[in-house]
Each structure stands twice: as structure tokens, then as C-alpha cells.
Amino acid sequence: MNYFFIINDAPYGNERPYNALRLALNVVKRAEHHVWVFLIGDGVNCALAGQKTPDGYYNVERMLKSIARRGKVAT
């Protein structure tokens, strides 16, 4: 199966990008599934290298790198 995630919110400030990446990470672990993550608008900031992660948040840059190793990430 193929899954396509579109993220258009900033990486921190709400949980939508985190939840989308968390779901994508769990789906991409299965060999029979293919995952594409497309970053648009403020979502492009999720891919910025060297982000300072605010207290209480997960590092979305690391999450994207993990997805990119097994799936595809585009901006």
C-alpha cells in the first residue's frame, strides 16, 4: 500500500506535524507499505537542519530523517 502525508503546519506550536510524522514512522516500518511525506508552506520548516527543539516537544528533524531512510520526503 502507498501512503501520502502532506504537512503544512510549522513544526512546533501544535501537534499536527508531530502526529503526522509519528503515524508515517509507524507505517514506514512495514515492508509492504510505501510512504511519501510532502512538506509545504510552514511545514517546510520541519526539515530545517540544526533546529532547537522546544522543551516538551519531539525533534521533528530527526523524525523526518528516519522516514527519509525508508520512504521519501519532498518539499
C-alpha positions as CSV (number, residue, x, y, z in Angstrom):
1,M,0.0,0.0,0.0
2,N,1.0,3.6,-0.6
3,Y,0.6,6.4,1.9
4,F,1.0,10.1,1.2
5,F,1.2,12.6,4.0
6,I,1.0,16.4,3.4
7,I,2.4,18.6,6.3
8,N,1.7,22.3,6.0
9,D,2.0,23.4,9.6
10,A,5.1,24.7,11.5
11,P,7.0,22.0,13.3
12,Y,6.3,23.4,16.8
13,G,3.3,25.2,18.3
14,N,0.7,22.5,17.6
15,E,0.8,18.7,17.4
16,R,-0.4,18.2,13.8
17,P,3.1,17.8,12.2
18,Y,4.2,15.6,15.1
19,N,1.2,13.3,14.8
20,A,1.5,13.0,11.0
21,L,5.2,12.1,11.4
22,R,4.5,9.7,14.2
23,L,1.9,7.9,12.0
24,A,4.3,7.9,9.0
25,L,7.1,6.4,11.1
26,N,4.9,3.5,12.2
27,V,3.6,2.9,8.7
28,V,7.1,3.0,7.0
29,K,8.4,0.3,9.3
30,R,6.2,-2.3,7.4
31,A,8.0,-3.6,4.3
32,E,4.8,-3.8,2.3
33,H,4.0,-0.1,2.8
34,H,5.5,2.9,0.9
35,V,5.4,6.3,2.5
36,W,5.8,9.7,0.9
37,V,5.9,12.9,3.0
38,F,5.3,16.2,1.3
39,L,6.2,19.4,3.2
40,I,4.5,22.6,2.0
41,G,4.1,26.1,3.5
42,D,5.2,26.3,7.1
43,G,5.7,22.5,7.0
44,V,9.0,23.1,5.2
45,N,10.4,24.3,8.4
46,C,10.2,20.7,9.7
47,A,13.2,19.8,7.5
48,L,15.5,22.6,8.7
49,A,18.8,21.2,10.0
50,G,20.0,22.1,13.5
51,Q,16.7,23.1,15.0
52,K,16.5,23.9,18.7
53,T,13.7,21.7,19.9
54,P,11.5,23.5,22.5
55,D,11.1,21.8,25.9
56,G,8.4,19.2,25.8
57,Y,8.5,18.6,22.0
58,Y,10.0,15.8,19.9
59,N,12.7,16.7,17.4
60,V,10.8,16.6,14.0
61,E,14.1,16.9,12.1
62,R,15.2,13.5,13.5
63,M,11.7,12.0,12.7
64,L,11.9,13.2,9.1
65,K,15.4,11.7,8.7
66,S,14.2,8.4,9.9
67,I,11.3,8.4,7.5
68,A,13.6,9.5,4.6
69,R,15.8,6.5,5.2
70,R,12.9,4.2,4.4
71,G,10.5,6.3,2.5
72,K,10.5,9.6,0.6
73,V,10.4,13.2,1.8
74,A,9.9,16.1,-0.6
75,T,9.4,19.9,-0.3
